[in-house]
Amino acid sequence: MLFTVIDVPFADQIHFFYLSDLNSPDFAPGPESLECRLFKEEDIPWDQIAFPTITRTLRFFFDDRRTGLFRTHHIILRKP
């Protein structure tokens, strides 16, 4: 499911994030990541997340999970 579409005009980018199921407990970082881990919401190191698009997507996810209604979100990310 398409979950977030985030326009990043100052970088001339559009970021797309999808929801999916983790079919196996075996996962690993890809070539552009140093590490990957699963966290409980309360254990996420928010100040260590490198990209604001990831932070926004995670916050949308936890908000939607609380309501039980997952929808597609679209925002325009402005320069901080």
Residue frames as qw, qx, qy, qz and C-alpha x, y, z in Angstrom:
[[0.000, 0.889, 0.457, 0.000, 0.00, 0.00, 0.00],
 [0.336, 0.510, -0.054, 0.790, 1.29, 3.47, -0.87],
 [0.473, -0.611, -0.521, 0.363, 1.60, 5.10, 2.55],
 [0.153, -0.828, -0.064, 0.535, 3.38, 8.44, 2.22],
 [0.568, 0.575, 0.226, 0.544, 4.25, 10.71, -0.66],
 [0.367, -0.789, -0.087, 0.485, 6.56, 13.47, 0.47],
 [0.507, 0.780, 0.063, 0.362, 7.53, 16.27, -1.89],
 [0.591, -0.567, 0.038, 0.572, 10.99, 17.62, -1.09],
 [0.480, 0.854, 0.166, 0.116, 11.15, 20.61, -3.46],
 [0.140, -0.916, 0.363, 0.099, 14.41, 22.05, -2.12],
 [0.466, -0.383, 0.761, 0.239, 16.13, 18.79, -3.13],
 [0.532, 0.359, -0.454, -0.618, 14.08, 18.30, -6.33],
 [0.148, 0.069, -0.986, 0.028, 12.88, 14.94, -4.98],
 [0.732, -0.248, -0.057, -0.632, 9.68, 13.08, -4.21],
 [0.022, -0.263, 0.933, -0.245, 9.89, 10.27, -1.64],
 [0.763, -0.144, -0.346, -0.526, 7.46, 7.34, -1.75],
 [0.146, -0.279, 0.871, -0.378, 6.98, 4.98, 1.21],
 [0.680, -0.103, -0.552, -0.472, 4.94, 1.80, 1.15],
 [0.620, -0.357, 0.550, -0.431, 3.47, -0.38, 3.89],
 [0.718, 0.214, -0.631, -0.204, 4.17, -4.07, 3.64],
 [0.881, -0.442, 0.075, -0.151, 4.51, -7.16, 5.80],
 [0.015, -0.646, 0.761, -0.051, 7.77, -8.52, 7.13],
 [0.904, 0.063, -0.284, -0.312, 7.55, -12.15, 6.03],
 [0.860, 0.008, -0.384, 0.335, 10.68, -13.33, 7.80],
 [0.499, -0.845, 0.001, 0.192, 12.66, -12.26, 10.86],
 [0.685, -0.131, 0.300, 0.651, 15.73, -12.25, 8.61],
 [0.310, 0.927, 0.166, 0.129, 16.50, -8.75, 7.31],
 [0.657, -0.249, 0.086, 0.706, 19.63, -6.72, 6.66],
 [0.075, 0.790, -0.023, -0.609, 20.63, -3.22, 5.58],
 [0.740, 0.618, 0.214, 0.159, 20.97, -2.48, 1.91],
 [0.689, 0.234, 0.011, 0.686, 23.97, -0.86, 0.22],
 [0.071, 0.650, 0.012, 0.756, 22.96, 2.66, 1.33],
 [0.622, -0.695, 0.003, -0.362, 22.47, 1.83, 5.03],
 [0.133, 0.539, -0.754, 0.352, 24.95, 1.08, 7.77],
 [0.014, 0.055, 0.936, -0.348, 22.50, -0.78, 9.98],
 [0.526, -0.297, -0.334, -0.724, 18.83, -1.61, 10.41],
 [0.071, -0.058, -0.881, 0.465, 16.89, -2.69, 13.48],
 [0.365, -0.579, -0.597, -0.419, 13.32, -3.09, 14.63],
 [0.070, 0.112, -0.502, 0.854, 12.14, -0.86, 17.50],
 [0.106, -0.675, -0.709, 0.175, 9.12, -0.52, 19.70],
 [0.115, 0.850, 0.250, 0.449, 7.62, 2.94, 19.27],
 [0.453, -0.891, 0.016, -0.021, 8.82, 4.10, 22.68],
 [0.745, -0.409, 0.300, 0.434, 12.39, 2.97, 21.94],
 [0.619, 0.643, 0.215, 0.396, 12.89, 4.76, 18.62],
 [0.480, -0.421, -0.015, 0.769, 15.94, 7.06, 18.78],
 [0.338, 0.863, 0.375, -0.004, 14.10, 9.98, 17.13],
 [0.077, -0.930, 0.222, 0.281, 17.09, 12.32, 17.36],
 [0.429, -0.405, 0.705, 0.395, 19.27, 9.83, 15.45],
 [0.632, 0.521, 0.566, 0.088, 17.04, 9.46, 12.39],
 [0.419, -0.173, 0.333, 0.827, 18.94, 11.01, 9.51],
 [0.003, -0.215, -0.526, -0.823, 16.08, 12.12, 7.26],
 [0.336, 0.117, 0.372, -0.857, 12.94, 14.09, 8.14],
 [0.639, 0.084, -0.456, -0.613, 10.95, 12.09, 5.58],
 [0.503, -0.041, -0.854, 0.126, 11.57, 8.96, 7.65],
 [0.014, -0.113, -0.627, 0.771, 10.55, 10.71, 10.87],
 [0.478, 0.123, -0.006, -0.870, 7.33, 12.02, 9.31],
 [0.646, 0.051, -0.654, -0.390, 6.47, 8.62, 7.84],
 [0.369, -0.072, -0.853, 0.363, 7.03, 6.86, 11.16],
 [0.165, 0.140, 0.461, -0.861, 4.85, 9.40, 12.98],
 [0.602, 0.100, -0.291, -0.737, 2.08, 8.91, 10.39],
 [0.562, 0.024, -0.822, -0.091, 2.39, 5.15, 10.88],
 [0.207, -0.135, -0.793, 0.557, 2.05, 5.25, 14.66],
 [0.341, 0.154, 0.198, -0.906, -0.82, 7.76, 14.48],
 [0.643, 0.101, -0.471, -0.596, -2.66, 5.59, 11.95],
 [0.453, -0.003, -0.882, 0.130, -1.99, 2.45, 13.95],
 [0.062, 0.118, 0.635, -0.761, -3.61, 4.07, 17.00],
 [0.528, 0.234, 0.067, -0.813, -6.76, 4.84, 14.99],
 [0.612, 0.114, 0.782, -0.014, -6.73, 1.52, 13.14],
 [0.594, 0.749, 0.283, -0.079, -7.14, 3.31, 9.81],
 [0.500, -0.325, 0.421, 0.684, -4.15, 3.39, 7.47],
 [0.481, 0.829, 0.267, -0.099, -4.40, 5.90, 4.65],
 [0.658, 0.326, 0.119, 0.668, -2.10, 7.50, 2.12],
 [0.258, -0.840, -0.131, 0.458, -0.48, 10.72, 3.35],
 [0.570, 0.533, 0.177, 0.600, 0.85, 13.48, 1.11],
 [0.306, -0.877, -0.099, 0.357, 2.89, 16.41, 2.39],
 [0.520, 0.732, -0.129, 0.420, 5.33, 18.99, 1.09],
 [0.721, -0.479, -0.153, 0.477, 8.46, 19.17, 3.21],
 [0.178, 0.957, -0.052, 0.224, 9.84, 22.68, 3.50],
 [0.549, 0.384, -0.461, 0.581, 13.42, 23.57, 4.33],
 [0.562, -0.591, -0.478, 0.325, 13.95, 23.77, 8.09]]
